[in-house]
């Protein structure tokens, strides 16, 4: 996934989504993950926490699922 700062620099970011069909994350890189039921929150690691205006950070993950794999809606915020 790619997180992009807007026209101003940001100091931290959060991406949230909910897996609708029982998917689970087995590995994540470029972010830290917290899980509450099917709700996932990804926050930056030290090296990609602060972004200059219009800069990007990326993170990825491996997940597993069984059956339907609906695309989740992402919510991105910065403090």
N, C-alpha and C positions, 0 to 999 in steps of 0.2 A: 504494500500500500504506500501511497505517497501523500505526505502532509505538506501543504504549501502555505507559507505566510502570505498575508495580504500586502498592502502597500506600506506597512510598518513592521518593524522587527518585533518578534515575539520571544518571550522567555518561558518556554514550556508549552505543551499541547496535550490534549486528551482526545482520543477517538473511542466512541462507545457504539456498540451494536448488540443486538440480541439474535442468537441463533434460534430459528423457529422449529427446527426439525431434529434436535438432539445432537447436533454437531459438537465436537470437543476439540480443543487445541492441545496438541501433544508437544509442540515446540514453537518458540517464538524468538525472533532475533531483531535487534534494532529498537526494541521496546520492552517494557515490563508489562505483564498481564495480571489483572485480577479478575476473578470470576465469581459471580453470584447467581447460582442457578444457570440459566442460559444467557445471562447478560455478561458481556465482556467489556472490560475497560483496558485500553492500551495507553500507556504513558511513556514518555521518552526516557532513554538511558542518557547518561552524562554527555556522551559525544554528539548527540543530536537534539539536545534540549533547547538551545537558543538558536533561532533562525533569523537571519537578516531579512529585510524587506524582500519579498518575492522569492526567497530561498526555499528549498525543499529538503525534507528528510524522508527516508524510506524505512519501512519495517516489513517483515514478512512472517508467515507462520505456516505450520503444517497442521492440518485438521483432519478429523475423520468424521464420517457420517454414514448413516444407513437409511436407505430409502430416498425420500424426497430431499432435495438440497435447495431450498428457497434462498434467494439472494437477500441478505439483510440490508436494512437501511442504516447508514452510518451517520453519526452526529460528531462533528469536530468542534472543539472549543480551545481557547487559550486563555490563561489567567489574565 
